Amino acid sequence: MLNNEPANYMNCNPGGYVFSQTLDCNIPVNWSVPVALDGCTSEAIAFRGFLTNPTTDPTLYAGTTLPQEFSDITEPGIYQIAGPLPGSNLMPGIYTVTYQAVSCNGIPSLCSFDVVVTSGELY
């Protein structure tokens, strides 16, 4: 029997997240890595790290331990494939973040959302 079920996200937030930054933009913004269940076993898939490509940006990461970096996806897991990493210091703007969950059968599933950072200015 061939299993062709993709990973199933339990908490992908397509509505995104909104953060209000301080005037000097020095507070990291954080969101939760989405949880996905494996299409083969229905067990939670582990977050592996981020994929190195022009659309992921680890340079603004303000945490102490950078998540693991991958040049390609070779095993099941959840990988961030686009956008700034959670824990980054972001200027006001809209940032699209995308995660890819890969089941044991190699079938990917995507979760994308916008992270909106406002200036925090009082009007």
Long-range contacts (C-beta under 8 A, 24 or more apart in sequence): 3-39, 3-40, 3-103, 3-104, 3-105, 4-39, 4-105, 4-107, 5-39, 5-40, 5-103, 5-105, 5-107, 6-39, 6-101, 6-103, 6-107, 6-108, 6-109, 7-36, 7-37, 7-38, 7-39, 7-45, 7-78, 7-101, 7-102, 7-103, 7-107, 7-108, 7-109, 8-36, 8-37, 8-39, 8-109, 9-34, 9-35, 9-36, 9-101, 9-109, 9-111, 10-34, 10-35, 10-36, 10-37, 11-35, 12-99, 12-111, 12-113, 13-113, 14-112, 14-113, 15-113, 16-113, 16-114, 16-115, 16-116, 17-113, 17-114, 17-115, 17-116, 18-116, 18-117, 18-118, 19-90, 19-115, 19-116, 19-117, 19-118, 20-117, 20-118, 20-119, 20-120, 21-90, 21-91, 21-92, 21-117, 21-118, 21-119, 21-120, 22-120, 23-119, 23-120, 23-121, 25-89, 25-90, 25-91, 25-92, 26-89, 27-89, 28-62, 28-63, 28-87, 28-88, 28-89, 29-86, 29-87, 29-88, 29-89, 29-90, 29-115, 29-117, 30-86, 30-87, 31-86, 31-97, 31-115, 32-86, 33-78, 33-80, 33-86, 33-99, 34-78, 34-99, 34-101, 34-111, 36-78, 36-101, 36-109, 36-111, 38-76, 38-103, 38-104, 39-103, 39-104, 39-105, 39-107, 39-109, 40-103, 40-104, 40-105, 41-104, 45-76, 45-77, 45-78, 45-101, 45-102, 45-103, 46-77, 46-78, 47-77, 47-78, 47-79, 48-75, 48-77, 48-78, 48-79, 49-79, 49-80, 50-79, 50-80, 50-81, 50-85, 51-79, 51-80, 51-81, 51-100, 53-81, 53-82, 55-81, 55-82, 55-83, 55-98, 56-80, 56-81, 56-82, 56-83, 56-84, 56-85, 57-83, 57-84, 57-85, 57-88, 58-85, 60-84, 60-85, 60-88, 60-89, 60-90, 61-85, 61-87, 61-88, 62-87, 62-88, 62-89, 63-87, 73-100, 73-102, 73-108, 75-102, 76-102, 76-103, 76-104, 76-106, 77-101, 77-102, 78-102, 82-112, 83-115, 84-115, 90-115, 90-117, 91-117, 92-117, 92-118, 92-119, 93-117
